[in-house]
Amino acid sequence: MERGNVNDLSLLKEIPDPLTEARPAAATVVPARPAASPVRRQLRRRRCVALAIGALWLGAHLAAYGVRQDMHRLSARYIAAQLLLPALLAGASLLLAVAPGKLGLGLGASLLVALAVLGPLSFWLCAAFMPVPYATEMGGAFSLSSLVCLDLTLLWETAPLLLAGLALRRAFPASSRWRSALVGGALGLACGSAINLHCPNPNASHLVAGHGIPIVVAALVGGFVLSRWVRA
């Protein structure tokens, strides 16, 4: 070391620290980034695919089980209430359930609750109070035919509910329970319209028990099961 640099203390920084060199470098922990929510294009594609498969599912079952043969005995009012109205409510409920709303958080909770309740309720009211189009001796609420229709409608609902869970995965950032209940009720209404198109039994008690109960089940499955899949 030159004599002129004796008082230069900055040279001490050049002396290596043996303890620092012996100590292993601490591993740098990089926090895991949360999985990104699906973009709108992916969601739109998944929804279209799910709707197409669900429609094919119901169409295939209707083709296999057949359409009721008493359509000529039904009034236009009865067809509108029992076949068209549930299908229209199903489509509207699905659109409102997935609507982004003003802030991208969906519709308000109070509106979602009202829609989720009114959909299945409208089916029950039409089934219970719509005049029977013609006299029949077919079974009522506690007959074997009601149990068959109940089981059949529940079966028809399984695939659409599963498809909805896959298509709407992590799509609801808010009010996921009620939006999911609305989705379940919408799918139940679609299957209710399909079973009404298949089953020729016009008895009110049969329609309420065999066709209406599965719609409520679908809404409950949506609110308590489907909501766990679609919560963002």
Protein Blocks (a to p, Z undefined) as FASTA:
>chain_A
ZZklmmmmklmmmpccfklmmpccddddddddddddddfklmmmmmmmmmmmmmmmmmmm
mmmnopafklmmpcfklmmmmmmmmmmmmmmmmmmmmpgbjnonopafklmmmmmmmmmm
mmmmmmmmgccfbdcfbdcfklmklmmmmmmmmmmmmmmmmmmmmmmgokafghklmmmm
mmmmmmmmmmmmmmmmmpmcfbfklmmmmmmmmmmmmmmmmmmmmmmmmpZZ
